[in-house]
Amino acid sequence: MEKYDDNEDWSALSPEEKKRRLYLKQKELLDTFRATNAISQSQYDRSLRDMKAKMGMEEQ
């Protein structure tokens, strides 16, 4: 899986690329919550599904 890079200059990115990077950043946080058992698998699945739908992201 591709990781979000905090050091990247977003000013040169297209709006679509910014949206994709934001999705990756949010998914990475969600993955961390799941890995540390801060959320259940069903919460993770529901949150990921909802995030994909709201951001218009297909299978990433």
PAZAPA-4460 file (N, C-alpha, C; in steps of 0.05 Angstrom, whole numbers, plus 32768, in hexadecimal, padded with zeros to 4 digits):
% residues 60
    n_x    n_y    n_z   ca_x   ca_y   ca_z    c_x    c_y    c_z   seq   type   mol
   8011   7FE8   8000   8000   8000   8000   8011   8019   8000     1      M     A
   8009   802C   7FF1   8018   8045   7FF0   8013   8055   800A     2      E     A
   8028   8062   8013   8027   8072   802C   8025   808F   8026     3      K     A
   801A   809E   8038   8019   80BB   8036   8034   80C6   803E     4      Y     A
   803D   80DB   8030   8057   80E7   8036   8053   8104   8040     5      D     A
   8059   8108   805A   8055   8122   8067   8067   8138   805A     6      D     A
   807D   8131   804E   8090   8144   8044   808A   814E   8028     7      N     A
   8076   8144   801C   8070   814B   8000   8064   8167   7FFE     8      E     A
   806C   8175   7FE9   8060   818F   7FE4   8046   818C   7FD4     9      D     A
   8030   8192   7FE1   8016   818E   7FD5   800F   81A3   7FC0    10      W     A
   801D   81BA   7FC0   8015   81D0   7FAF   8017   81C9   7F91    11      S     A
   8028   81B6   7F8A   802B   81AE   7F6E   8019   8198   7F66    12      A     A
   8009   818D   7F78   7FF7   8177   7F72   7FDD   8180   7F66    13      L     A
   7FD1   816F   7F55   7FB7   8175   7F4A   7FA2   8170   7F60    14      S     A
   7F8A   817B   7F5D   7F75   8176   7F70   7F6F   8158   7F74    15      P     A
   7F70   8149   7F5F   7F6B   812C   7F61   7F81   811E   7F71    16      E     A
   7F9A   8127   7F6C   7FB0   811B   7F7B   7FAF   8123   7F98    17      E     A
   7FA7   813B   7F9E   7FA4   8144   7FBA   7F8F   8133   7FC8    18      K     A
   7F79   812D   7FBA   7F64   811D   7FC5   7F6D   8100   7FCB    19      K     A
   7F7D   80F6   7FB8   7F88   80DB   7FBC   7F9B   80DA   7FD3    20      R     A
   7FAC   80EE   7FD6   7FBF   80EF   7FEC   7FB1   80F2   8007    21      R     A
   7F9C   8102   8007   7F8C   8105   8020   7F7F   80EA   8027    22      L     A
   7F75   80DC   8014   7F69   80C2   8018   7F7E   80AF   8025    23      Y     A
   7F96   80AF   8019   7FAC   809E   8024   7FB3   80A5   8040    24      L     A
   7FB4   80BF   8046   7FBA   80C7   8062   7FA5   80BE   8075    25      K     A
   7F8C   80C1   806E   7F76   80B9   807F   7F74   809B   8082    26      Q     A
   7F7A   808C   806C   7F7A   806F   806E   7F90   8065   8080    27      K     A
   7FA7   8072   807E   7FBE   806A   808E   7FB7   806D   80AC    28      E     A
   7FA9   8083   80B3   7FA0   8087   80CF   7F8C   8071   80D7    29      L     A
   7F79   806B   80C5   7F66   8056   80CB   7F74   803B   80CF    30      L     A
   7F88   8035   80BE   7F97   801D   80C1   7FA5   801C   80DC    31      D     A
   7FB0   8032   80E5   7FBD   8033   80FF   7FA9   802E   8116    32      T     A
   7F91   803A   8114   7F7D   8035   8128   7F77   8017   8129    33      F     A
   7F74   800A   8112   7F6E   7FEE   8112   7F85   7FDD   811D    34      R     A
   7F9D   7FE4   8115   7FB5   7FD4   811D   7FB9   7FD5   813B    35      A     A
   7FB1   7FEB   8148   7FB4   7FEE   8165   7F9A   7FE6   8174    36      T     A
   7F87   7FDB   8166   7F6E   7FD2   8171   7F5E   7FE9   817E    37      N     A
   7F62   8001   8173   7F52   8018   817D   7F36   8017   8171    38      A     A
   7F33   8009   815B   7F18   8004   814F   7F16   7FE7   8148    39      I     A
   7EFE   7FDD   8146   7EFA   7FC1   813E   7EFC   7FBE   8120    40      S     A
   7EFD   7FA5   8117   7EFF   7FA0   80FA   7EE5   7FAA   80EC    41      Q     A
   7ECE   7FA6   80F9   7EB6   7FB0   80EC   7EB5   7FCE   80EA    42      S     A
   7EBF   7FDC   80FF   7EC1   7FF9   80FE   7ED4   8002   80E8    43      Q     A
   7EEA   7FF4   80E6   7EFE   7FFA   80D0   7EF1   7FF7   80B5    44      Y     A
   7EE4   7FE0   80B1   7ED8   7FDA   8097   7EC3   7FEF   8090    45      D     A
   7EB2   7FF6   80A3   7E9D   800A   809E   7EA9   8026   8098    46      R     A
   7EBD   802E   80A8   7ECA   8048   80A5   7ED8   804A   808A    47      S     A
   7EE6   8035   8082   7EF4   8034   8069   7EE0   8036   8051    48      L     A
   7ECB   8026   8053   7EB6   8027   803E   7EAA   8043   803C    49      R     A
   7EA3   804E   8053   7E97   8069   8052   7EAA   807E   8048    50      D     A
   7EC3   807D   8050   7ED7   8090   8047   7EDB   808E   8028    51      M     A
   7EDD   8075   801E   7EDF   8072   8001   7EC8   807E   7FF2    52      K     A
   7EB0   8079   7FFD   7E98   8084   7FF0   7E97   80A2   7FF0    53      A     A
   7E9D   80AE   8007   7E9C   80CB   800A   7EB2   80D9   7FF9    54      K     A
   7EC9   80CC   7FF7   7EDF   80D8   7FE8   7EDF   80D0   7FCA    55      M     A
   7ECC   80BF   7FC3   7ECB   80B7   7FA7   7EE2   80A6   7F9E    56      G     A
   7EED   8097   7FB1   7F04   8086   7FAB   7EFB   8069   7FA5    57      M     A
   7F04   805F   7F8F   7EFF   8043   7F88   7F13   8032   7F98    58      E     A
   7F15   8019   7F91   7F27   8007   7F9F   7F43   8012   7F9D    59      E     A
   7F4E   8019   7FB4   7F69   8024   7FB5   7F7B   8011   7FC3    60      Q     A
***
